């Protein structure tokens, strides 16, 4: 019996606490009237936004970085949760990104295996990470994926199987 009375008291308390919150909420106001065309006819529907979803779960190979062709097969794959993995020239890596409608934001620093690189590959890898960590703008058209670094730099990827 005590269990039921405690539960009943807790329920009544929750209802009492929730009622002021409900009272403070504003009632929905009328939206401003929509503007009609001067001709008085019905409004024409506006064109839908041209949002291109990010190409998740696809492998992309780097074809060009800052105007130069890639000397090795650098690749990237990002899933729908933002987990990314790839090969950046001489090291495998894993990272988490926030995927926006036109921008990729790094959520954490990438996990990279420690491995020595030759100087030419180390320079390519440095350019790769400068663009990826800057929060690059992305654009996808067909099988192409382009990252434009927020601080400069450009990478072009081509989809592979």
C-alpha positions as YAML, in Angstrom:
chain: A
units: angstrom
residues:
- id: 1
  name: UNK
  ca: [0.00, 0.00, 0.00]
- id: 2
  name: UNK
  ca: [2.87, 2.38, 0.82]
- id: 3
  name: UNK
  ca: [4.42, 1.72, -2.60]
- id: 4
  name: UNK
  ca: [1.22, 2.82, -4.31]
- id: 5
  name: UNK
  ca: [0.89, 5.93, -2.18]
- id: 6
  name: UNK
  ca: [4.50, 6.93, -2.90]
- id: 7
  name: UNK
  ca: [3.94, 6.37, -6.61]
- id: 8
  name: UNK
  ca: [0.72, 8.39, -6.50]
- id: 9
  name: UNK
  ca: [2.43, 11.26, -4.66]
- id: 10
  name: UNK
  ca: [5.29, 11.24, -7.19]
- id: 11
  name: UNK
  ca: [2.81, 11.27, -10.09]
- id: 12
  name: UNK
  ca: [0.81, 14.16, -8.63]
- id: 13
  name: UNK
  ca: [4.04, 16.08, -7.96]
- id: 14
  name: UNK
  ca: [5.18, 15.59, -11.54]
- id: 15
  name: UNK
  ca: [1.84, 16.82, -12.85]
- id: 16
  name: UNK
  ca: [1.94, 19.89, -10.61]
- id: 17
  name: UNK
  ca: [5.50, 20.71, -11.68]
- id: 18
  name: UNK
  ca: [4.67, 20.25, -15.36]
- id: 19
  name: UNK
  ca: [1.60, 22.49, -15.32]
- id: 20
  name: UNK
  ca: [3.50, 25.82, -14.90]
- id: 21
  name: UNK
  ca: [5.76, 24.80, -17.78]
- id: 22
  name: UNK
  ca: [2.71, 24.22, -19.96]
- id: 23
  name: UNK
  ca: [1.25, 27.59, -18.92]
- id: 24
  name: UNK
  ca: [4.48, 29.45, -19.79]
- id: 25
  name: UNK
  ca: [4.55, 28.09, -23.32]
- id: 26
  name: UNK
  ca: [3.39, 30.69, -25.80]
- id: 27
  name: UNK
  ca: [0.33, 29.96, -27.83]
- id: 28
  name: UNK
  ca: [1.10, 29.68, -31.51]
- id: 29
  name: UNK
  ca: [0.79, 33.05, -33.16]
- id: 30
  name: UNK
  ca: [-0.57, 33.59, -36.59]
- id: 31
  name: UNK
  ca: [2.00, 33.44, -39.30]
- id: 32
  name: UNK
  ca: [2.29, 36.58, -41.38]
- id: 33
  name: UNK
  ca: [0.12, 36.39, -44.47]
- id: 34
  name: UNK
  ca: [1.93, 35.11, -47.51]
- id: 35
  name: UNK
  ca: [2.53, 37.55, -50.27]
- id: 36
  name: UNK
  ca: [0.57, 36.84, -53.39]
- id: 37
  name: UNK
  ca: [1.69, 37.78, -56.83]
- id: 38
  name: UNK
  ca: [0.48, 41.14, -58.09]
- id: 39
  name: UNK
  ca: [-1.54, 39.41, -60.76]
- id: 40
  name: UNK
  ca: [-3.70, 37.94, -58.00]
- id: 41
  name: UNK
  ca: [-3.18, 34.40, -59.26]
- id: 42
  name: UNK
  ca: [-1.99, 31.46, -57.22]
- id: 43
  name: UNK
  ca: [1.62, 31.45, -56.08]
- id: 44
  name: UNK
  ca: [4.14, 29.52, -58.12]
- id: 45
  name: UNK
  ca: [5.99, 26.91, -56.08]
- id: 46
  name: UNK
  ca: [9.61, 27.83, -55.51]
- id: 47
  name: UNK
  ca: [12.30, 25.58, -56.85]
- id: 48
  name: UNK
  ca: [13.41, 22.93, -54.36]
- id: 49
  name: UNK
  ca: [16.83, 23.48, -52.81]
- id: 50
  name: UNK
  ca: [19.61, 21.73, -54.67]
- id: 51
  name: UNK
  ca: [20.93, 19.77, -51.70]
- id: 52
  name: UNK
  ca: [23.24, 16.95, -52.65]
- id: 53
  name: UNK
  ca: [23.61, 14.33, -49.88]
- id: 54
  name: UNK
  ca: [27.10, 13.28, -48.87]
- id: 55
  name: UNK
  ca: [28.16, 10.04, -50.61]
- id: 56
  name: UNK
  ca: [28.42, 7.71, -47.60]
- id: 57
  name: UNK
  ca: [29.96, 4.22, -47.67]
- id: 58
  name: UNK
  ca: [31.86, 4.81, -50.90]
- id: 59
  name: UNK
  ca: [35.58, 4.60, -51.50]
- id: 60
  name: UNK
  ca: [37.15, 7.63, -53.12]
- id: 61
  name: UNK
  ca: [40.72, 7.77, -54.45]
- id: 62
  name: UNK
  ca: [42.61, 11.06, -54.58]
- id: 63
  name: UNK
  ca: [43.31, 12.14, -58.16]
- id: 64
  name: UNK
  ca: [44.62, 15.66, -57.50]
- id: 65
  name: UNK
  ca: [45.83, 17.66, -54.50]
- id: 66
  name: UNK
  ca: [46.50, 21.40, -54.85]
- id: 67
  name: UNK
  ca: [46.69, 21.08, -58.65]
- id: 68
  name: UNK
  ca: [49.18, 18.18, -58.64]
- id: 69
  name: UNK
  ca: [48.40, 14.53, -59.39]
- id: 70
  name: UNK
  ca: [48.63, 12.13, -56.47]
- id: 71
  name: UNK
  ca: [51.83, 10.03, -56.56]
- id: 72
  name: UNK
  ca: [50.24, 7.17, -54.57]
- id: 73
  name: UNK
  ca: [46.74, 5.80, -54.07]
- id: 74
  name: UNK
  ca: [45.36, 7.94, -51.23]
- id: 75
  name: UNK
  ca: [41.80, 6.96, -50.38]
- id: 76
  name: UNK
  ca: [38.95, 7.89, -48.03]
- id: 77
  name: UNK
  ca: [35.64, 6.30, -46.95]
- id: 78
  name: UNK
  ca: [33.11, 7.99, -44.62]
- id: 79
  name: UNK
  ca: [30.03, 6.20, -43.27]
- id: 80
  name: UNK
  ca: [26.66, 7.73, -42.31]
- id: 81
  name: UNK
  ca: [27.72, 8.22, -38.67]
- id: 82
  name: UNK
  ca: [30.75, 10.30, -39.68]
- id: 83
  name: UNK
  ca: [33.35, 7.62, -38.99]
- id: 84
  name: UNK
  ca: [36.03, 7.89, -41.62]
- id: 85
  name: UNK
  ca: [38.97, 5.73, -42.52]
- id: 86
  name: UNK
  ca: [41.54, 5.80, -45.22]
- id: 87
  name: UNK
  ca: [45.13, 5.87, -46.36]
- id: 88
  name: UNK
  ca: [46.91, 9.23, -46.47]
- id: 89
  name: UNK
  ca: [50.03, 8.44, -48.44]
- id: 90
  name: UNK
  ca: [52.05, 6.21, -46.15]
- id: 91
  name: UNK
  ca: [49.79, 5.77, -43.10]
- id: 92
  name: UNK
  ca: [46.39, 4.24, -42.42]
- id: 93
  name: UNK
  ca: [44.09, 6.48, -40.37]
- id: 94
  name: UNK
  ca: [40.70, 6.67, -38.70]
- id: 95
  name: UNK
  ca: [38.74, 9.76, -37.62]
- id: 96
  name: UNK
  ca: [35.27, 11.11, -36.86]
- id: 97
  name: UNK
  ca: [33.75, 13.99, -38.82]
- id: 98
  name: UNK
  ca: [30.54, 15.99, -38.57]
- id: 99
  name: UNK
  ca: [28.97, 16.03, -42.02]
- id: 100
  name: UNK
  ca: [27.10, 19.22, -42.83]
- id: 101
  name: UNK
  ca: [25.14, 20.08, -45.96]
- id: 102
  name: UNK
  ca: [28.25, 21.50, -47.63]
- id: 103
  name: UNK
  ca: [31.03, 21.22, -45.07]
- id: 104
  name: UNK
  ca: [32.94, 18.49, -43.28]
- id: 105
  name: UNK
  ca: [33.92, 19.29, -39.69]
- id: 106
  name: UNK
  ca: [36.54, 17.30, -37.79]
- id: 107
  name: UNK
  ca: [35.11, 16.05, -34.50]
- id: 108
  name: UNK
  ca: [38.37, 14.59, -33.22]
- id: 109
  name: UNK
  ca: [41.98, 14.33, -34.20]
- id: 110
  name: UNK
  ca: [42.64, 11.35, -36.46]
- id: 111
  name: UNK
  ca: [44.13, 8.14, -35.15]
- id: 112
  name: UNK
  ca: [47.17, 7.42, -37.31]
- id: 113
  name: UNK
  ca: [49.59, 4.52, -37.20]
- id: 114
  name: UNK
  ca: [53.18, 5.58, -36.62]
- id: 115
  name: UNK
  ca: [55.26, 4.95, -39.68]
- id: 116
  name: UNK
  ca: [58.17, 6.79, -41.28]
- id: 117
  name: UNK
  ca: [57.49, 8.35, -44.67]
- id: 118
  name: UNK
  ca: [59.83, 9.47, -47.37]
- id: 119
  name: UNK
  ca: [59.93, 13.29, -47.59]
- id: 120
  name: UNK
  ca: [57.85, 13.55, -50.81]
- id: 121
  name: UNK
  ca: [55.03, 11.45, -49.34]
- id: 122
  name: UNK
  ca: [55.25, 13.28, -46.02]
- id: 123
  name: UNK
  ca: [54.66, 16.59, -47.85]
- id: 124
  name: UNK
  ca: [51.60, 15.16, -49.66]
- id: 125
  name: UNK
  ca: [50.29, 13.76, -46.38]
- id: 126
  name: UNK
  ca: [50.80, 17.13, -44.66]
- id: 127
  name: UNK
  ca: [48.81, 18.88, -47.42]
- id: 128
  name: UNK
  ca: [46.09, 16.21, -47.10]
- id: 129
  name: UNK
  ca: [45.71, 16.75, -43.34]
- id: 130
  name: UNK
  ca: [45.89, 20.55, -43.62]
- id: 131
  name: UNK
  ca: [42.80, 20.41, -45.82]
- id: 132
  name: UNK
  ca: [40.95, 17.70, -43.85]
- id: 133
  name: UNK
  ca: [41.44, 19.29, -40.42]
- id: 134
  name: UNK
  ca: [40.53, 22.80, -41.66]
- id: 135
  name: UNK
  ca: [36.86, 21.81, -41.96]
- id: 136
  name: UNK
  ca: [36.73, 21.63, -45.75]
- id: 137
  name: UNK
  ca: [33.77, 22.47, -47.93]
- id: 138
  name: UNK
  ca: [32.69, 19.48, -49.97]
- id: 139
  name: UNK
  ca: [30.96, 19.09, -53.29]
- id: 140
  name: UNK
  ca: [29.82, 15.89, -54.97]
- id: 141
  name: UNK
  ca: [28.94, 15.53, -58.64]
- id: 142
  name: UNK
  ca: [28.48, 12.05, -60.04]
- id: 143
  name: UNK
  ca: [31.53, 9.98, -59.12]
- id: 144
  name: UNK
  ca: [33.63, 13.03, -58.15]
- id: 145
  name: UNK
  ca: [34.13, 14.37, -54.63]
- id: 146
  name: UNK
  ca: [35.92, 17.69, -54.09]
- id: 147
  name: UNK
  ca: [37.20, 19.06, -50.78]
- id: 148
  name: UNK
  ca: [38.05, 22.77, -50.65]
- id: 149
  name: UNK
  ca: [40.07, 23.64, -47.56]
- id: 150
  name: UNK
  ca: [38.74, 26.45, -45.37]
- id: 151
  name: UNK
  ca: [42.28, 27.87, -45.27]
- id: 152
  name: UNK
  ca: [43.07, 27.06, -48.89]
- id: 153
  name: UNK
  ca: [43.90, 23.88, -50.73]
- id: 154
  name: UNK
  ca: [41.90, 21.62, -53.00]
- id: 155
  name: UNK
  ca: [41.57, 17.85, -53.25]
- id: 156
  name: UNK
  ca: [39.73, 15.97, -56.01]
- id: 157
  name: UNK
  ca: [38.65, 12.39, -55.47]
- id: 158
  name: UNK
  ca: [37.22, 9.83, -57.89]
- id: 159
  name: UNK
  ca: [34.88, 7.04, -56.75]
- id: 160
  name: UNK
  ca: [36.25, 3.51, -56.97]
- id: 161
  name: UNK
  ca: [34.73, 0.11, -56.39]
...
